[in-house]
Amino acid sequence: MLHVVRLGEPRKPNEGLRIGTVRRVPRGVRKEDYARRDFFDVWLPLLAPSDALVSWAQANPWDGRRWARFAREYRREMSTPDAQRLIALLAALSHQTNLAVGCYCEDASRCHRSLLRELLAKAGAAMACDGMQTSKR
C-alpha cells in the first residue's frame, strides 16, 4: 500500500518505508536523525521537481494559471524514462509492502506530491486513502 505524506509529520500506523521525494534535505537536521524525526528513511530526489521549476514556483504566489503551468512542467519532468521506471517500481512495490512518499509542503493541493500521487495511481499503485485530494488540472 502506498501512502502520500507530509515529511516531518508523525508517521501513520503501518506506513512502511518513508521516501523523501524532495530536492533538498531538511536544514539543521543531522543525516542520522532524518528517520527518527519523521522526515524520511530514504531520499529519492529524482521524483522531485527540478531546482529550476521549484525556484520558478516559489518566486510568486500561486494562482490557477501558475499551478496549471507547474503541474504541466512537473508531469513533463516525470515523463522521462528514468522517472517512469522509478514510478513503475514504486507502483509494483506498493502491492508487496507499505511505502510512503512525500515532501515538506504544508498545502498538499499545491504540492508536487498531489501530482506524484496521480502518476503513481495511473501506474497501478495500490494507494492508501490518506485524505488527500488529487490536483485539479
N, C-alpha and C positions, 0 to 999 in steps of 0.2 A: 504494500500500500504506500502511496506517495503523498506526503503532506507538503503544503506550501506554507512557510512560516516567516515571521519577522525575526531576524537574528538578534540575539540579546534578550529575547523574551523567554520566560521559563519553558522548558520542554514539556510537551504533552505526553501522557502515558503512551507507551508503545510507539513513539515517534520514530525510533530507529536512528540510524546514522544521519547526522545533520551535515548537509553540504552547503557551504557558503558560495553562492554564485554572485560574487561581488569583485570589483577590480581592486579594492584596497582592503587590507586587513584592519581590524579595529585599532585606533590610535591609543597609545598608552597602555596597551594590554600585552603582556608577555606571551610569546607563542605557546608556551606550555599551559597557559590559562585560557586559551580560546574555548576549548570544550567545557572546562569547569564553569566558565561564566556564560554558558549557553549561547556562544556565538556560533561556532561550527566545529565539527570533528575533522572535516576535510575541506580544503579550499579549492574551488574549481572556477577560477576567473574566466575561463573560456566561454562560459554561458552568461557572462555579464555583458552589459552594453559596453562598447568601446569607450576609451577615455575621451575621444573626440565627441561622441554622442552624449556622454554624461556631462561634459563641460558645456555643450550647447544647451542641454536640458536644464541645467542649473543656472543659466545666465539670466533667465526671465521667469516670471510666474507662469504657471500652467493655465492654459485655456483650451477649449475644444480643438482648435486647429493645431496648436502646439503639441498636444497629446497625440493627435492623429499622425502628425509627422514623426514624432518619437516612436510610436508603435510601428509605423511603416518601416522606419530605418532599423529598428531592433529586429523585426521579423526578417528583414533583408540580411542583417548580420548573422542571424541564426539559420539562414538557408545555405550556408557554406557546408561543404562535405564534412569537415571536422565537427562543426556544431551539430549537424544532423546525426552523425554517428554517436555523439555523446547523448543526445536526446533519445535516440533509439535504445542505447544501453540503459539509461535510467528507466525508460518505459518498460523494458524487459525485466530489469531487476525488481521493479515495483510489484511484479507478480510473484516474486520469490521471497521478498523481505520488505521490512518497513524502512522507508527513507524519508528524508525531509530536505527540501531545497528552500533557500531564502535569501533575503537581503535585509538591509537596515531600515529602509524607508518606512516612515510612520503610516502613510496613506497607501494601502495596497492597491487602490484603484488607479493610482498614478505612479505605479512602480513596475519595473520590468518583470517582477515575479508574477504579476497577474497575466502578463503575456506569455511568460515561460510556462505557466500552468496550462494555458490553452494549447501551446505547442506540445507539451507532454501528453495531454489528453488526446490530442489529434494523433499522436504517435502510438496510442493504445495503452498508455499507462493506467494502472489501477489507482485511481485518485481517491483520496480521503475527502470527506466532506469537512472542510475546515472553516466553513462560513465565509469564504472569500468569493466575492462576485467576480465573474470574468469581466475583462475590459470591454469597453464599447469601441467599436471600430469607427 
